[in-house]
Amino acid sequence: MAQQDNPAAANESAVVPLEVFEALPKTDLHVHLDGSLRLETILDIAKKEGIELPATSVEGLRAAIGCGKNFGSLVDYLKGFDITLRVMQTEESLERIAFELAEDAQRENVRYMEVRYAPMLHTRRGLKLTKVVEAVLDGLRRARETYGIKANVIICGIRNISPDSSYEMAELAVAYKGRGVVGFDLAGAEAEFPAKHHRDSFQLVRDNNINCTIHAGEAYGPESIAQAIHVCGAHRIGHGCRLRENGDLLHYLNDHRVPLECCPSSNVQTGAVRDISSHPLKLYYDLGLRVTVNTDNRLITDTTVSKELWLCHAKMGLSFADIKGIVVAGFKSSFRPFHEKQAALRRVTQELARYDDSGVLRTSPPPTTEPRRARTSAELPAEPNS
């Protein structure tokens, strides 16, 4: 009886190993640059630039940042960024960190990534905002040339700084549209800093046909999600843990296919959910919402996309077939141009079809039918003259 009440326990004997998840093609649509550094890189840059850190060893620094620790609140979780940002104030360091993030991602077969950060946080030593953006784009471009991983940028405004600074970030997003920047986001402390105060920034990016996503429903209730959608016009929602508190809003997002950028382990760390097994992701998926699984912060959360997907399977009770559906949702939900997205989806669905629903590679490829290409307007028969 206990196993019937707990889907994760019922499937424990059939848990697919982590190595299978590492081999799957994946996306990471919600990953913060300043939360995804290598500890060794922080120590190395600090030594070269004479920057003071709270520790001088990898393990000491891990403890100081709180990698993987449950903080209990978003505000406490964000304190670790004070350490990482100290070594992210030069073009060289930003280019290196962006490259290494993409390098780490490709090692677990992440094919596409949208890296987000707030350029204004990298100007403490006088670096121009344009230099910040270009350094990160250079690092991601080098990773693509080296490994083939495709990565774009989402520029963030910060809720708890000021609407004016968010507007300046929105102007940067407009300036770099089509040059590697594909979206605009609002991050930072959610409670007491409503998204509606930043509506002018979102009006600017939407006027320029730029995609936007907003952190919402993580440290505040569904009202925050409603503001993100209805006041700011968000195309995706970051986290959305508390969406389940408003069924009407939940169905609105479902009906309009608004993707959720879920980050399960991070949500446990910030206290947004009690533990992985009680995360609402499975409920959302079962109801038909477009759910994606992401890292949030590879360093501070001490995670990978593969690990997050595996936890959804092993701890939440999602089947391997469900996981394949979530992987596809990640590619569908990206801010890439339609034809790029369509081509990626063709390749990915073929790769996923090589695995059966137990996570075992098929010895022979499954039968496939070539999808019929939609005809263009030029190919359609002309209407008869009346």
PyMOL commands that set and color helices and strands:
alter all, ss='L'
color gray80, all
select helices_A, chain A and resi 2-5+7-10+12-14+18-23+33-35+39-49+58-65+74-86+91-107+119-122+129-147+163-175+195-207+222-231+241-245+247-255+264-269+276-278+281-287+305-314+320-332+338-352+377-379
alter helices_A, ss='H'
color red, helices_A
select strands_A, chain A and resi 26-32+110-117+150-158+181-187+211-216+236-239+260-262+291-293
alter strands_A, ss='S'
color yellow, strands_A
deselect
rebuild
show_as cartoon
